[in-house]
Amino acid sequence: MATGANGPSIASNDLQWYFSQVKGTVEEDITDADIISTVQFNHDGEFLATGDKGGRVVIFQKDLGAKGEYSVYSTFQSHEPQFDYLKSLEIEEKINEIQWLKRQNNNLFLLSTNDKTIKLWKVSERRYRLDGFNLYDEYGAQRDLRSINTLRIPHLVPVNELTVEATPKKLYDKAHMYHINSISLNSDDETYLSADDLRINLWHLDSTTECYNVVDIKPVNMEELTEVITAAKFHPQHCNYFVYSSSKGTIRLCDMRAQALCDQHAKMFEEPEDSTTKSFFSEIISSISDVKFSSCGRYMVSRDYLTVKLWDLNMDSRPIETYNVHEYLRSKLCSLYENDCIFDKFEVVWGGPSNSILTGSYNNFFRIFDRTNNKDACFEASRESAKPKTQLKHCKVGVGPKRRKDEISVEMLDFNHKILHAHWHPTDNVIAVAATNNLYLFTGK
């Protein structure tokens, strides 16, 4: 159930979603490198990119005339494992986030980042090859110089098969002491943010040698550290505004016109603490794992461990709407703390013209909130319903010894299977959901 600040509760109702595709292997004994760590549609939804813990990026292209169906377009190794000898620290190749650049021509550009290094990739199609060299034959072997008696001019010839190449164009590194948790492209299409636990840097896409530190919350004495940065996002329309969330459940709005170092925020969004529900786990579950602007830029949506909150930029005192994602887990916080699940970072995304919200849960459940029609529903990403056009069944979780026939007990939930990463097509009712090593595509009515 979800509660609006000035409206009725949102009821679970007949939201209709259908299975479209699943990408990935069926094998149970998957390797850690195969686990998907980020999902992102490009700006027109024609392409969909995923990154995994093995440092690979897979790009899918939309099939012509088919809604919610994609085929593999290109696969490349974005990052390799590295070792920091000065700190004796191993740097994983895991892709933390992918950001598409707006398309200017036939080529595709995207940013990908692991814990320390950000790369700008160019993905292009090769439909022609050079032929007619003087010193080399058509197979690339060197010709006998004595046999050359005419001068040839190299020319382009069409190739039989389309070749897609991924080329690294820029490398942005050595600017973060701590793990990068998010990157965000600016609306000016020239600059972007990169955020780690304690600092946020501003980069220009053309400059790899320098960046500007715009937020620094590192205390002089690290023993006085009380919070860390969890995510940072640029405003979709105003290039001078950005927000960043923290582990204390706050969101700060900063204006780069005010000062170069935005340690003093313009606004801080924080929900008043409820003393009646305060517990040992209150600070942990209030940590914000993700924050996103709506397409109009008027609202923000944030995700903490148990809830999704909707904020109005004109009202920083409290969220205007709060949606419970898995309130039935509140009684299980102790066991979730012991198995470290309480520290899982769930993403949240807008859908449609910012009238729907998508986020994940455990047991491969994901929840969709329809704000326009006051409906919400929980579905499962499972191969059992992996037949084209199959309507997804609504999932319900029961608490206590007595439960309905169509409910699953909270004790039966699988906490090893979780939906941490998902994305919504920018124009269609199509969602991409990452479940371990599988990518599910669903379409809605």
C-alpha positions in Angstrom: 0.0 0.0 0.0 1.1 3.6 -0.5 0.1 6.7 1.3 0.0 10.1 -0.3 0.5 13.2 1.8 -2.9 14.7 0.7 -4.6 11.8 -1.0 -6.1 8.4 -0.5 -4.1 5.1 -0.3 -3.1 3.5 -3.5 -4.7 0.1 -3.9 -3.3 -3.0 -5.5 -5.3 -3.4 -8.6 -5.4 -4.6 -12.2 -2.2 -3.2 -13.7 -1.5 -5.4 -16.7 2.0 -6.3 -17.7 3.2 -9.0 -20.1 6.3 -11.0 -20.6 8.3 -10.1 -23.8 11.8 -11.4 -23.6 14.6 -12.8 -21.3 18.3 -12.6 -22.1 20.8 -14.7 -20.3 21.7 -18.3 -19.4 19.5 -20.7 -17.6 22.3 -22.4 -15.6 22.0 -22.1 -11.9 25.8 -22.2 -11.2 26.5 -18.8 -12.6 29.8 -17.0 -12.0 29.9 -13.7 -10.1 31.2 -11.9 -13.3 27.9 -12.7 -15.1 25.7 -10.8 -12.6 24.2 -7.6 -14.2 25.1 -4.5 -12.3 23.5 -1.7 -14.3 20.7 -1.3 -17.0 20.1 1.8 -19.1 18.0 2.7 -22.2 19.3 5.4 -24.4 17.3 8.6 -25.0 15.0 7.4 -27.7 14.8 3.8 -26.5 16.3 2.2 -29.6 19.2 0.9 -27.7 19.6 -0.8 -24.3 22.9 -1.2 -22.5 23.8 -3.5 -19.5 27.0 -3.7 -17.5 28.0 -6.6 -15.4 30.5 -7.5 -12.6 32.9 -8.9 -15.1 33.4 -5.4 -16.6 31.5 -6.2 -19.8 29.0 -3.9 -21.6 26.3 -5.5 -23.8 24.3 -3.3 -26.1 20.9 -4.4 -27.4 19.0 -2.9 -30.4 15.3 -2.8 -30.7 13.8 -5.2 -33.3 11.9 -3.4 -36.1 8.2 -3.6 -35.7 8.3 -5.4 -32.4 7.5 -3.8 -29.1 9.7 -4.8 -26.2 12.0 -7.0 -28.2 15.7 -6.4 -28.5 18.6 -8.3 -30.1 22.3 -8.2 -29.3 24.0 -5.3 -31.1 27.5 -5.2 -29.6 29.5 -6.7 -26.7 32.8 -5.3 -25.5 35.1 -5.4 -22.4 34.8 -1.9 -20.8 37.0 -2.4 -17.7 39.7 -4.8 -16.5 40.6 -5.6 -12.9 43.4 -3.5 -11.6 45.6 -3.2 -8.5 46.5 0.0 -6.6 50.0 -0.7 -5.4 50.2 2.4 -3.2 47.1 1.4 -1.2 47.4 -2.3 -1.7 43.8 -2.3 -3.0 42.3 -4.4 -5.7 40.1 -2.4 -8.1 37.2 -4.5 -9.4 36.1 -4.4 -13.1 32.4 -4.2 -12.1 30.4 -1.6 -14.1 28.7 0.6 -11.5 26.8 2.8 -14.0 26.3 3.6 -17.7 25.2 6.9 -19.0 24.2 7.4 -22.7 25.1 10.6 -24.5 22.5 12.1 -26.7 22.8 10.9 -30.2 24.2 13.4 -32.7 24.9 11.2 -35.7 25.0 7.5 -36.6 27.6 6.8 -33.9 26.7 6.0 -30.3 28.5 7.4 -27.3 28.3 6.3 -23.7 30.0 6.7 -20.4 30.8 3.7 -18.2 32.4 3.6 -14.8 33.8 1.1 -12.3 35.0 2.1 -8.8 37.8 4.4 -10.0 37.8 5.0 -13.7 35.3 6.5 -16.1 35.5 5.8 -19.9 33.9 7.4 -22.9 33.1 4.9 -25.6 32.3 5.3 -29.2 30.2 2.6 -30.8 30.1 2.7 -34.6 29.1 0.6 -37.5 31.6 -0.4 -40.2 29.9 -1.0 -43.5 33.0 -0.4 -45.7 36.6 -1.4 -45.7 39.7 0.1 -47.4 41.0 -1.8 -50.4 43.6 -1.3 -53.1 46.7 -0.8 -51.1 50.1 -0.7 -52.9 52.2 -2.6 -50.3 49.6 -5.0 -49.1 47.2 -7.4 -50.8 43.5 -7.9 -50.0 44.3 -10.3 -47.1 46.8 -7.9 -45.4 49.9 -9.7 -46.4 52.8 -7.7 -47.7 53.3 -7.8 -51.4 56.6 -8.4 -53.2 58.0 -5.0 -54.0 59.4 -6.3 -57.3 56.0 -7.2 -58.5 54.7 -3.6 -58.0 54.7 -1.8 -61.3 51.6 0.4 -61.1 50.4 2.9 -58.5 47.0 2.1 -57.0 44.8 4.5 -55.1 43.1 3.0 -52.0 39.3 3.0 -52.1 36.3 1.9 -50.0 34.5 -1.3 -50.7 31.3 -2.5 -49.0 31.6 -5.5 -46.6 29.3 -8.5 -46.6 28.6 -8.4 -42.9 27.9 -5.4 -40.6 30.7 -4.9 -38.1 30.1 -3.0 -34.9 33.2 -1.5 -33.2 33.5 -0.1 -29.7 36.4 2.3 -29.3 37.5 4.0 -26.1 37.7 7.8 -26.8 38.4 9.3 -23.4 39.7 8.0 -20.0 38.8 9.9 -16.9 40.8 8.6 -13.9 42.9 9.5 -10.8 40.3 11.9 -9.5 38.5 9.7 -6.8 40.0 8.4 -3.6 36.9 6.5 -2.8 34.5 4.2 -4.8 32.5 6.0 -7.5 28.8 5.3 -6.9 27.2 7.4 -9.7 27.7 9.5 -12.8 25.2 11.9 -14.3 25.3 13.7 -17.6 24.3 17.4 -17.6 21.6 18.9 -19.8 24.2 20.9 -21.6 25.6 17.6 -23.1 29.1 18.9 -22.3 29.7 18.2 -18.6 28.9 15.4 -16.2 29.1 14.6 -12.5 31.0 11.8 -10.8 30.3 11.0 -7.1 32.1 8.9 -4.6 31.5 8.4 -0.9 32.8 11.9 0.1 33.3 14.0 -3.0 31.5 15.0 -6.2 33.5 16.1 -9.2 32.5 18.1 -12.3 34.0 17.0 -15.6 34.0 18.4 -19.1 33.7 15.6 -21.7 36.6 17.0 -23.7 39.0 17.3 -20.8 40.5 14.2 -19.1 43.4 15.9 -17.3 41.4 18.0 -14.9 38.0 18.2 -13.1 36.5 20.5 -10.5 35.5 19.4 -7.0 32.0 20.8 -6.4 31.2 18.9 -3.1 33.5 17.8 -0.4 32.1 16.4 2.8 35.3 14.8 4.1 36.0 15.9 7.7 39.5 16.8 8.8 39.3 14.0 11.3 37.8 10.9 9.7 36.6 9.7 13.1 34.0 12.6 12.9 32.5 11.1 9.7 28.7 10.8 10.1 27.4 10.3 6.6 28.5 9.5 3.1 27.2 10.4 -0.4 25.1 7.7 -2.0 24.0 9.2 -5.3 24.2 12.4 -7.4 22.1 13.6 -10.3 21.9 16.7 -12.5 18.6 18.5 -13.1 17.1 17.5 -16.5 16.6 21.1 -17.6 18.8 23.5 -15.6 22.5 22.8 -16.0 23.4 24.7 -12.8 21.3 22.5 -10.4 22.1 19.1 -9.1 21.1 17.0 -6.1 23.0 14.4 -4.0 21.6 12.0 -1.4 23.3 10.7 1.7 23.3 7.8 4.1 21.4 9.9 6.7 18.3 10.0 4.5 18.8 13.6 3.3 18.8 15.1 -0.2 20.6 18.3 -0.9 19.9 20.6 -3.8 22.9 22.6 -4.9 23.2 25.6 -7.3 26.6 26.0 -8.9 25.8 29.7 -9.7 26.1 30.5 -6.0 29.6 29.3 -5.4 32.3 27.1 -6.9 32.3 24.6 -3.9 28.7 23.7 -3.1 29.3 22.7 0.5 26.4 25.0 1.4 23.3 23.6 -0.2 20.4 25.7 -1.5 17.8 23.3 -0.1 17.8 20.1 2.0 15.0 17.6 1.7 14.5 15.5 4.8 11.5 13.7 6.4 10.9 14.5 10.1 11.9 11.6 12.3 9.1 9.6 13.8 10.0 8.9 17.4 7.4 6.2 17.7 9.1 4.0 15.1 12.7 4.7 16.0 14.9 1.6 16.4 18.5 0.3 16.2 18.0 0.0 12.4 16.3 3.4 11.8 19.5 5.1 10.4 20.4 2.1 8.2 17.0 1.8 6.5 16.7 5.6 6.1 19.8 5.7 3.9 18.9 6.7 0.4 20.2 4.4 -2.3 19.0 6.2 -5.3 17.4 9.6 -6.4 16.0 10.6 -9.8 14.5 13.8 -11.2 11.2 13.7 -13.0 11.3 14.6 -16.7 9.8 18.0 -16.0 12.3 18.7 -13.2 9.6 19.6 -10.7 9.7 16.4 -8.7 12.3 13.9 -7.3 11.8 10.3 -6.4 14.1 8.6 -3.8 14.5 5.1 -2.6 15.5 3.9 0.9 15.4 0.3 2.1 11.7 0.0 2.8 10.0 2.9 0.9 9.9 5.1 -2.2 9.4 8.8 -1.5 8.2 11.5 -3.9 9.4 15.1 -3.3 8.3 18.4 -4.7 11.3 20.8 -5.2 9.1 23.6 -3.8 8.5 21.8 -0.5 11.6 20.5 1.4 9.9 19.8 4.7 8.5 16.4 3.9 7.7 14.1 0.9 4.4 14.7 -0.8 3.9 10.9 -1.3 5.3 7.8 0.3 5.1 4.3 -1.2 5.7 1.1 0.9 7.8 -1.3 -1.2 8.1 -4.3 1.2 6.8 -3.2 4.6 6.4 -6.9 5.5 10.2 -7.0 6.0 10.1 -4.6 8.9 9.8 -7.5 11.3 12.7 -9.2 9.7 15.3 -6.4 10.0 17.3 -8.3 12.5 17.9 -11.3 10.3 18.4 -9.0 7.3 21.1 -7.2 9.2 22.9 -10.4 10.1 23.0 -11.6 6.4 23.9 -8.1 5.2 20.8 -7.8 3.0 19.8 -4.6 4.9 22.7 -2.9 3.1 21.4 -3.7 -0.4 21.1 -0.7 -2.7 17.9 -0.7 -4.8 17.4 1.7 -7.7 14.2 3.6 -8.5 13.1 4.9 -11.9 10.4 7.0 -13.4 8.1 5.7 -16.1 6.1 7.4 -18.8 5.6 11.2 -18.4 6.6 10.8 -14.7 3.3 9.2 -13.7 4.7 5.8 -12.8 7.5 4.5 -10.6 9.4 1.3 -10.8 11.6 -0.3 -8.1 12.8 -3.7 -7.1 12.5 -6.1 -4.1 13.5 -9.6 -3.0 12.5 -13.0 -4.5 12.9 -11.3 -7.9 9.9 -9.2 -7.2 9.5 -5.7 -8.6 6.8 -3.2 -7.9 5.1 -0.6 -10.1 3.2 2.4 -8.8 0.7 4.1 -11.1 0.2 7.6 -9.7 -2.4 8.6 -12.2 -4.8 5.8 -11.6 -3.9 5.2 -7.9 -2.8 1.6 -8.5 0.2 -0.4 -7.6 1.2 -4.0 -8.3 4.0 -6.5 -7.5 5.3 -8.9 -10.1 7.9 -11.5 -10.3 10.7 -11.8 -12.9 10.7 -15.6 -13.5 11.3 -18.0 -16.3 8.2 -19.8 -15.3 6.2 -17.1 -17.1 8.7 -16.8 -19.9 6.3 -17.2 -22.8 5.7 -14.3 -25.2 2.6 -12.2 -24.4 2.0 -14.1 -21.1 0.3 -11.8 -18.6 2.2 -11.5 -15.3 0.5 -12.6 -12.2 0.2 -10.2 -9.2 2.3 -11.3 -6.3 1.2 -10.9 -2.7 3.2 -11.6 0.5 1.4 -12.7 3.6 2.6 -12.1 7.2 1.7 -14.4 10.1 0.3 -17.9 10.3 -2.9 -17.1 8.4 -2.6 -16.1 4.8 -4.6 -16.3 1.6 -4.2 -19.1 -0.9 -2.7 -16.7 -3.5 -0.1 -15.3 -1.0 3.5 -16.3 -0.4 4.7 -16.4 3.1 7.4 -13.8 4.1 9.4 -16.8 5.5 9.6 -18.3 2.0 11.1 -15.3 0.3 14.5 -15.9 -1.4 16.8 -13.1 -0.4 19.6 -14.2 -2.8 17.4 -13.4 -5.8 16.7 -9.6 -5.9 15.9 -6.9 -8.4 18.4 -4.1 -7.7 18.6 -2.6 -11.2 15.9 -1.7 -13.7 15.0 0.9 -16.2 11.9 2.2 -18.1 11.8 2.9 -21.8 11.7 6.7 -22.3 8.6 6.7 -24.5 6.9 3.2 -24.4 5.5 1.1 -21.7 8.5 -1.2 -21.7 10.7 -2.0 -18.7 14.0 -3.8 -18.5 14.6 -5.7 -15.2 17.9 -7.2 -14.2 17.6 -10.4 -12.1 21.1 -11.8 -11.3 22.5 -12.7 -14.7 19.2 -12.5 -16.6 17.7 -9.4 -18.3 13.9 -9.5 -18.5 11.8 -7.3 -20.8 8.1 -6.6 -20.0 5.5 -4.6 -21.8 2.5 -2.9 -20.2 -0.9 -1.7 -21.4 
